[in-house]
Amino acid sequence: MSENDTKELTIEVKDLSIEKEQHVDDLLRFLEEQLPQIEISRSGNEIGVVMPQQMSIRAIKLRIKKFLHRKNLTDKFRPISYKTANNQGYMIKEKRTLELTYY
């Protein structure tokens, strides 16, 4: 793929790697199998994705949600989109839970 017809996306997996490092490796493998047209690289807690220009970034979010569902992690984690001046992507964040105790 040439530089003009690609775009870059970042997926932060800090919270997911704290839970279990194997989940991050499984996510990489799942994304490679589901979307063979993307290129994936990992550096620390960030996954870099190079994808074709015409492909929607929501396709990545959908695959992340499918992965979390298959691993039964939907009650713990969710993908959140973010956009900064120099990059955009998704964070896999831990869901906040509210625990109420009754006396």
GUKE-609100 format. One record per residue: x, y, z of N, C-alpha, C in turn; residue number from 1; chain. Coordinates in Angstrom, 3 decimals. Layout:
REM GUKE-609100
{nu:X | nv:Y | nw:Z | cau:X | cav:Y | caw:Z | cu:X | cv:Y | cw:Z | i:NUM | ch:A}
...
//
This chain:
REM GUKE-609100
{nu:0.843 | nv:-1.187 | nw:0.000 | cau:0.000 | cav:0.000 | caw:0.000 | cu:0.876 | cv:1.233 | cw:0.000 | i:1 | ch:A}
{nu:0.514 | nv:2.197 | nw:-0.796 | cau:1.289 | cav:3.421 | caw:-0.838 | cu:0.837 | cv:4.361 | cw:0.271 | i:2 | ch:A}
{nu:1.593 | nv:5.406 | nw:0.454 | cau:1.349 | cav:6.356 | caw:1.544 | cu:0.035 | cv:7.113 | cw:1.369 | i:3 | ch:A}
{nu:-0.381 | nv:7.390 | nw:0.136 | cau:-1.565 | cav:8.193 | caw:-0.108 | cu:-2.871 | cv:7.449 | cw:0.165 | i:4 | ch:A}
{nu:-2.910 | nv:6.160 | nw:-0.070 | cau:-4.164 | cav:5.443 | caw:0.095 | cu:-4.214 | cv:4.602 | cw:1.371 | i:5 | ch:A}
{nu:-3.505 | nv:5.045 | nw:2.424 | cau:-3.570 | cav:4.381 | caw:3.726 | cu:-3.815 | cv:5.413 | cw:4.815 | i:6 | ch:A}
{nu:-4.313 | nv:4.936 | nw:5.935 | cau:-4.439 | cav:5.779 | caw:7.115 | cu:-4.033 | cv:4.962 | cw:8.327 | i:7 | ch:A}
{nu:-3.626 | nv:5.677 | nw:9.371 | cau:-3.120 | cav:5.011 | caw:10.565 | cu:-4.097 | cv:5.177 | cw:11.712 | i:8 | ch:A}
{nu:-4.100 | nv:4.176 | nw:12.576 | cau:-4.990 | cav:4.126 | caw:13.711 | cu:-4.217 | cv:3.523 | cw:14.877 | i:9 | ch:A}
{nu:-4.498 | nv:3.963 | nw:16.095 | cau:-3.821 | cav:3.448 | caw:17.273 | cu:-4.848 | cv:2.847 | cw:18.220 | i:10 | ch:A}
{nu:-4.539 | nv:1.689 | nw:18.755 | cau:-5.390 | cav:1.045 | caw:19.750 | cu:-4.579 | cv:0.917 | cw:21.032 | i:11 | ch:A}
{nu:-5.037 | nv:1.576 | nw:22.093 | cau:-4.355 | cav:1.489 | caw:23.383 | cu:-4.948 | cv:0.328 | cw:24.175 | i:12 | ch:A}
{nu:-4.089 | nv:-0.566 | nw:24.638 | cau:-4.541 | cav:-1.773 | caw:25.325 | cu:-3.964 | cv:-1.876 | cw:26.731 | i:13 | ch:A}
{nu:-3.720 | nv:-0.736 | nw:27.367 | cau:-3.105 | cav:-0.726 | caw:28.696 | cu:-3.955 | cv:-1.476 | cw:29.715 | i:14 | ch:A}
{nu:-5.248 | nv:-1.161 | nw:29.792 | cau:-6.106 | cav:-1.809 | caw:30.772 | cu:-6.272 | cv:-3.300 | cw:30.484 | i:15 | ch:A}
{nu:-6.324 | nv:-3.655 | nw:29.221 | cau:-6.468 | cav:-5.063 | caw:28.837 | cu:-5.209 | cv:-5.857 | cw:29.172 | i:16 | ch:A}
{nu:-4.036 | nv:-5.246 | nw:29.009 | cau:-2.791 | cav:-5.960 | caw:29.306 | cu:-2.572 | cv:-6.090 | cw:30.808 | i:17 | ch:A}
{nu:-3.146 | nv:-5.179 | nw:31.598 | cau:-3.050 | cav:-5.310 | caw:33.053 | cu:-3.841 | cv:-6.533 | cw:33.500 | i:18 | ch:A}
{nu:-5.006 | nv:-6.727 | nw:32.875 | cau:-5.840 | cav:-7.898 | caw:33.188 | cu:-5.091 | cv:-9.190 | cw:32.862 | i:19 | ch:A}
{nu:-4.656 | nv:-9.330 | nw:31.609 | cau:-3.951 | cav:-10.537 | caw:31.189 | cu:-3.255 | cv:-10.243 | cw:29.864 | i:20 | ch:A}
{nu:-1.971 | nv:-10.504 | nw:29.776 | cau:-1.196 | cav:-10.226 | caw:28.566 | cu:-1.636 | cv:-11.099 | cw:27.393 | i:21 | ch:A}
{nu:-2.139 | nv:-12.279 | nw:27.692 | cau:-2.593 | cav:-13.194 | caw:26.641 | cu:-3.763 | cv:-12.604 | cw:25.860 | i:22 | ch:A}
{nu:-4.602 | nv:-11.771 | nw:26.504 | cau:-5.723 | cav:-11.137 | caw:25.810 | cu:-5.237 | cv:-10.237 | cw:24.681 | i:23 | ch:A}
{nu:-4.140 | nv:-9.535 | nw:24.897 | cau:-3.603 | cav:-8.643 | caw:23.866 | cu:-3.094 | cv:-9.449 | cw:22.679 | i:24 | ch:A}
{nu:-2.398 | nv:-10.539 | nw:22.950 | cau:-1.915 | cav:-11.402 | caw:21.871 | cu:-3.082 | cv:-12.011 | cw:21.091 | i:25 | ch:A}
{nu:-4.125 | nv:-12.399 | nw:21.813 | cau:-5.309 | cav:-12.947 | caw:21.153 | cu:-6.007 | cv:-11.889 | cw:20.306 | i:26 | ch:A}
{nu:-6.036 | nv:-10.645 | nw:20.781 | cau:-6.638 | cav:-9.560 | caw:20.010 | cu:-5.864 | cv:-9.315 | cw:18.716 | i:27 | ch:A}
{nu:-4.547 | nv:-9.324 | nw:18.783 | cau:-3.727 | cav:-9.158 | caw:17.575 | cu:-4.021 | cv:-10.260 | cw:16.563 | i:28 | ch:A}
{nu:-4.065 | nv:-11.485 | nw:17.026 | cau:-4.334 | cav:-12.613 | caw:16.144 | cu:-5.744 | cv:-12.520 | cw:15.552 | i:29 | ch:A}
{nu:-6.720 | nv:-12.122 | nw:16.366 | cau:-8.098 | cav:-12.009 | caw:15.913 | cu:-8.235 | cv:-10.934 | cw:14.838 | i:30 | ch:A}
{nu:-7.598 | nv:-9.775 | nw:15.042 | cau:-7.671 | cav:-8.707 | caw:14.048 | cu:-7.008 | cv:-9.109 | cw:12.741 | i:31 | ch:A}
{nu:-5.878 | nv:-9.819 | nw:12.815 | cau:-5.201 | cav:-10.272 | caw:11.598 | cu:-6.058 | cv:-11.268 | cw:10.823 | i:32 | ch:A}
{nu:-6.774 | nv:-12.143 | nw:11.538 | cau:-7.618 | cav:-13.123 | caw:10.863 | cu:-8.860 | cv:-12.479 | cw:10.265 | i:33 | ch:A}
{nu:-9.475 | nv:-11.559 | nw:10.984 | cau:-10.721 | cav:-10.949 | caw:10.539 | cu:-10.512 | cv:-9.931 | cw:9.417 | i:34 | ch:A}
{nu:-9.420 | nv:-9.190 | nw:9.486 | cau:-9.146 | cav:-8.135 | caw:8.505 | cu:-7.763 | cv:-8.346 | cw:7.898 | i:35 | ch:A}
{nu:-7.646 | nv:-9.192 | nw:6.882 | cau:-6.321 | cav:-9.466 | caw:6.313 | cu:-5.727 | cv:-8.282 | cw:5.540 | i:36 | ch:A}
{nu:-6.522 | nv:-7.268 | nw:5.195 | cau:-6.011 | cav:-6.142 | caw:4.425 | cu:-5.314 | cv:-5.089 | cw:5.302 | i:37 | ch:A}
{nu:-5.291 | nv:-5.253 | nw:6.629 | cau:-4.630 | cav:-4.274 | caw:7.493 | cu:-3.261 | cv:-4.803 | cw:7.916 | i:38 | ch:A}
{nu:-2.384 | nv:-3.865 | nw:8.296 | cau:-1.065 | cav:-4.204 | caw:8.815 | cu:-1.025 | cv:-3.803 | cw:10.275 | i:39 | ch:A}
{nu:-0.584 | nv:-4.721 | nw:11.142 | cau:-0.610 | cav:-4.500 | caw:12.583 | cu:0.802 | cv:-4.558 | cw:13.130 | i:40 | ch:A}
{nu:1.121 | nv:-3.616 | nw:14.025 | cau:2.393 | cav:-3.636 | caw:14.740 | cu:2.126 | cv:-3.254 | cw:16.189 | i:41 | ch:A}
{nu:2.920 | nv:-3.803 | nw:17.082 | cau:2.718 | cav:-3.523 | caw:18.503 | cu:3.977 | cv:-2.925 | cw:19.099 | i:42 | ch:A}
{nu:3.775 | nv:-1.889 | nw:19.920 | cau:4.885 | cav:-1.314 | caw:20.683 | cu:4.364 | cv:-0.989 | cw:22.076 | i:43 | ch:A}
{nu:4.733 | nv:-1.824 | nw:23.027 | cau:4.287 | cav:-1.621 | caw:24.402 | cu:2.797 | cv:-1.845 | cw:24.551 | i:44 | ch:A}
{nu:2.112 | nv:-0.825 | nw:25.035 | cau:0.670 | cav:-0.911 | caw:25.249 | cu:-0.127 | cv:-0.309 | cw:24.104 | i:45 | ch:A}
{nu:0.496 | nv:-0.116 | nw:22.963 | cau:-0.192 | cav:0.442 | caw:21.803 | cu:-0.058 | cv:-0.503 | cw:20.613 | i:46 | ch:A}
{nu:-1.164 | nv:-0.624 | nw:19.899 | cau:-1.182 | cav:-1.408 | caw:18.669 | cu:-1.361 | cv:-0.418 | cw:17.526 | i:47 | ch:A}
{nu:-0.443 | nv:-0.422 | nw:16.586 | cau:-0.531 | cav:0.438 | caw:15.414 | cu:-1.172 | cv:-0.303 | cw:14.264 | i:48 | ch:A}
{nu:-2.162 | nv:0.317 | nw:13.644 | cau:-2.885 | cav:-0.305 | caw:12.536 | cu:-2.759 | cv:0.598 | cw:11.315 | i:49 | ch:A}
{nu:-2.291 | nv:0.039 | nw:10.203 | cau:-2.259 | cav:0.737 | caw:8.919 | cu:-3.307 | cv:0.074 | cw:8.053 | i:50 | ch:A}
{nu:-4.271 | nv:0.877 | nw:7.590 | cau:-5.408 | cav:0.329 | caw:6.863 | cu:-5.673 | cv:1.122 | cw:5.604 | i:51 | ch:A}
{nu:-6.387 | nv:0.543 | nw:4.639 | cau:-6.707 | cav:1.279 | caw:3.412 | cu:-7.564 | cv:2.514 | cw:3.696 | i:52 | ch:A}
{nu:-7.414 | nv:3.529 | nw:2.874 | cau:-8.112 | cav:4.798 | caw:3.071 | cu:-9.628 | cv:4.632 | cw:3.024 | i:53 | ch:A}
{nu:-10.137 | nv:3.785 | nw:2.136 | cau:-11.584 | cav:3.648 | caw:1.993 | cu:-12.213 | cv:2.825 | cw:3.112 | i:54 | ch:A}
{nu:-11.429 | nv:2.147 | nw:3.923 | cau:-11.965 | cav:1.335 | caw:5.013 | cu:-12.334 | cv:2.220 | cw:6.199 | i:55 | ch:A}
{nu:-13.474 | nv:1.958 | nw:6.797 | cau:-13.951 | cav:2.745 | caw:7.925 | cu:-13.237 | cv:2.322 | cw:9.209 | i:56 | ch:A}
{nu:-12.970 | nv:3.293 | nw:10.084 | cau:-12.336 | cav:2.952 | caw:11.358 | cu:-13.331 | cv:2.269 | cw:12.293 | i:57 | ch:A}
{nu:-14.617 | nv:2.425 | nw:12.013 | cau:-15.625 | cav:1.731 | caw:12.816 | cu:-15.572 | cv:0.222 | cw:12.587 | i:58 | ch:A}
{nu:-15.004 | nv:-0.212 | nw:11.487 | cau:-14.830 | cav:-1.650 | caw:11.254 | cu:-13.874 | cv:-2.231 | cw:12.294 | i:59 | ch:A}
{nu:-12.876 | nv:-1.452 | nw:12.679 | cau:-11.942 | cav:-1.889 | caw:13.720 | cu:-12.678 | cv:-1.982 | cw:15.057 | i:60 | ch:A}
{nu:-13.499 | nv:-0.962 | nw:15.357 | cau:-14.245 | cav:-0.969 | caw:16.617 | cu:-15.179 | cv:-2.170 | cw:16.682 | i:61 | ch:A}
{nu:-15.828 | nv:-2.485 | nw:15.577 | cau:-16.718 | cav:-3.636 | caw:15.538 | cu:-15.956 | cv:-4.926 | cw:15.832 | i:62 | ch:A}
{nu:-14.773 | nv:-5.076 | nw:15.249 | cau:-13.978 | cav:-6.286 | caw:15.483 | cu:-13.490 | cv:-6.353 | cw:16.932 | i:63 | ch:A}
{nu:-13.161 | nv:-5.202 | nw:17.523 | cau:-12.758 | cav:-5.191 | caw:18.937 | cu:-13.928 | cv:-5.640 | cw:19.803 | i:64 | ch:A}
{nu:-15.127 | nv:-5.134 | nw:19.505 | cau:-16.300 | cav:-5.525 | caw:20.275 | cu:-16.601 | cv:-7.020 | cw:20.110 | i:65 | ch:A}
{nu:-16.428 | nv:-7.536 | nw:18.897 | cau:-16.622 | cav:-8.972 | caw:18.668 | cu:-15.622 | cv:-9.790 | cw:19.474 | i:66 | ch:A}
{nu:-14.382 | nv:-9.325 | nw:19.510 | cau:-13.354 | cav:-10.032 | caw:20.273 | cu:-13.719 | cv:-10.059 | cw:21.754 | i:67 | ch:A}
{nu:-14.113 | nv:-8.913 | nw:22.301 | cau:-14.461 | cav:-8.847 | caw:23.716 | cu:-15.660 | cv:-9.745 | cw:24.024 | i:68 | ch:A}
{nu:-16.589 | nv:-9.812 | nw:23.095 | cau:-17.755 | cav:-10.670 | caw:23.290 | cu:-17.367 | cv:-12.146 | cw:23.280 | i:69 | ch:A}
{nu:-16.509 | nv:-12.540 | nw:22.359 | cau:-16.095 | cav:-13.942 | caw:22.266 | cu:-15.283 | cv:-14.386 | cw:23.473 | i:70 | ch:A}
{nu:-14.536 | nv:-13.466 | nw:24.065 | cau:-13.727 | cav:-13.787 | caw:25.241 | cu:-14.486 | cv:-13.549 | cw:26.552 | i:71 | ch:A}
{nu:-15.772 | nv:-13.208 | nw:26.456 | cau:-16.614 | cav:-12.913 | caw:27.622 | cu:-16.028 | cv:-11.790 | cw:28.482 | i:72 | ch:A}
{nu:-15.548 | nv:-10.751 | nw:27.818 | cau:-14.976 | cav:-9.595 | caw:28.507 | cu:-15.845 | cv:-8.349 | cw:28.356 | i:73 | ch:A}
{nu:-17.053 | nv:-8.483 | nw:27.809 | cau:-17.892 | cav:-7.304 | caw:27.575 | cu:-18.374 | cv:-6.677 | cw:28.862 | i:74 | ch:A}
{nu:-18.450 | nv:-7.440 | nw:29.949 | cau:-18.860 | cav:-6.848 | caw:31.210 | cu:-17.716 | cv:-6.132 | cw:31.921 | i:75 | ch:A}
{nu:-16.472 | nv:-6.314 | nw:31.452 | cau:-15.309 | cav:-5.669 | caw:32.067 | cu:-14.724 | cv:-4.532 | cw:31.225 | i:76 | ch:A}
{nu:-14.718 | nv:-4.688 | nw:29.880 | cau:-14.027 | cav:-3.739 | caw:29.015 | cu:-14.930 | cv:-3.231 | cw:27.901 | i:77 | ch:A}
{nu:-14.563 | nv:-2.050 | nw:27.353 | cau:-15.265 | cav:-1.495 | caw:26.200 | cu:-14.305 | cv:-0.621 | cw:25.405 | i:78 | ch:A}
{nu:-14.499 | nv:-0.550 | nw:24.072 | cau:-13.649 | cav:0.327 | caw:23.261 | cu:-14.200 | cv:1.755 | cw:23.265 | i:79 | ch:A}
{nu:-13.322 | nv:2.714 | nw:23.472 | cau:-13.684 | cav:4.135 | caw:23.472 | cu:-12.842 | cv:4.820 | cw:22.409 | i:80 | ch:A}
{nu:-13.485 | nv:5.604 | nw:21.553 | cau:-12.733 | cav:6.294 | caw:20.509 | cu:-12.128 | cv:7.578 | cw:21.060 | i:81 | ch:A}
{nu:-10.995 | nv:7.961 | nw:20.497 | cau:-10.354 | cav:9.223 | caw:20.843 | cu:-9.679 | cv:9.796 | cw:19.608 | i:82 | ch:A}
{nu:-9.510 | nv:11.094 | nw:19.631 | cau:-8.857 | cav:11.763 | caw:18.516 | cu:-8.046 | cv:12.921 | cw:19.074 | i:83 | ch:A}
{nu:-6.754 | nv:12.931 | nw:18.760 | cau:-5.888 | cav:14.028 | caw:19.163 | cu:-5.392 | cv:14.731 | cw:17.907 | i:84 | ch:A}
{nu:-4.533 | nv:15.697 | nw:18.091 | cau:-4.035 | cav:16.472 | caw:16.954 | cu:-3.235 | cv:15.621 | cw:15.974 | i:85 | ch:A}
{nu:-2.494 | nv:14.633 | nw:16.487 | cau:-1.623 | cav:13.874 | caw:15.590 | cu:-2.047 | cv:12.431 | cw:15.345 | i:86 | ch:A}
{nu:-2.989 | nv:11.892 | nw:16.130 | cau:-3.448 | cav:10.530 | caw:15.842 | cu:-4.864 | cv:10.315 | cw:16.356 | i:87 | ch:A}
{nu:-5.454 | nv:9.235 | nw:15.882 | cau:-6.787 | cav:8.847 | caw:16.314 | cu:-6.805 | cv:7.357 | cw:16.535 | i:88 | ch:A}
{nu:-7.816 | nv:6.898 | nw:17.249 | cau:-7.892 | cav:5.469 | caw:17.477 | cu:-8.879 | cv:5.115 | cw:18.558 | i:89 | ch:A}
{nu:-8.619 | nv:3.987 | nw:19.202 | cau:-9.488 | cav:3.470 | caw:20.244 | cu:-8.675 | cv:3.091 | cw:21.463 | i:90 | ch:A}
{nu:-9.296 | nv:3.244 | nw:22.621 | cau:-8.743 | cav:2.763 | caw:23.878 | cu:-9.651 | cv:1.634 | cw:24.356 | i:91 | ch:A}
{nu:-9.068 | nv:0.581 | nw:24.833 | cau:-9.866 | cav:-0.459 | caw:25.465 | cu:-9.785 | cv:-0.184 | cw:26.959 | i:92 | ch:A}
{nu:-10.869 | nv:0.375 | nw:27.489 | cau:-10.906 | cav:0.811 | caw:28.879 | cu:-11.731 | cv:-0.151 | cw:29.710 | i:93 | ch:A}
{nu:-11.396 | nv:-0.194 | nw:30.986 | cau:-12.166 | cav:-1.000 | caw:31.917 | cu:-13.444 | cv:-0.255 | cw:32.262 | i:94 | ch:A}
{nu:-14.554 | nv:-0.967 | nw:32.268 | cau:-15.837 | cav:-0.353 | caw:32.595 | cu:-15.872 | cv:0.004 | cw:34.073 | i:95 | ch:A}
{nu:-16.475 | nv:1.128 | nw:34.349 | cau:-16.676 | cav:1.512 | caw:35.743 | cu:-17.850 | cv:0.728 | cw:36.297 | i:96 | ch:A}
{nu:-17.696 | nv:0.271 | nw:37.497 | cau:-18.792 | cav:-0.448 | caw:38.128 | cu:-19.177 | cv:0.278 | cw:39.403 | i:97 | ch:A}
{nu:-20.444 | nv:0.300 | nw:39.678 | cau:-20.976 | cav:0.939 | caw:40.866 | cu:-21.425 | cv:-0.154 | cw:41.822 | i:98 | ch:A}
{nu:-20.790 | nv:-0.181 | nw:42.954 | cau:-21.153 | cav:-1.193 | caw:43.937 | cu:-21.897 | cv:-0.530 | cw:45.066 | i:99 | ch:A}
{nu:-23.115 | nv:-0.949 | nw:45.261 | cau:-23.943 | cav:-0.427 | caw:46.340 | cu:-24.015 | cv:-1.451 | cw:47.451 | i:100 | ch:A}
{nu:-23.768 | nv:-1.016 | nw:48.638 | cau:-23.878 | cav:-1.912 | caw:49.775 | cu:-25.080 | cv:-1.491 | cw:50.602 | i:101 | ch:A}
{nu:-25.839 | nv:-2.438 | nw:51.017 | cau:-27.024 | cav:-2.171 | caw:51.831 | cu:-26.742 | cv:-2.609 | cw:53.247 | i:102 | ch:A}
{nu:-27.216 | nv:-1.802 | nw:54.164 | cau:-26.975 | cav:-2.107 | caw:55.583 | cu:-28.116 | cv:-2.894 | cw:56.169 | i:103 | ch:A}
//
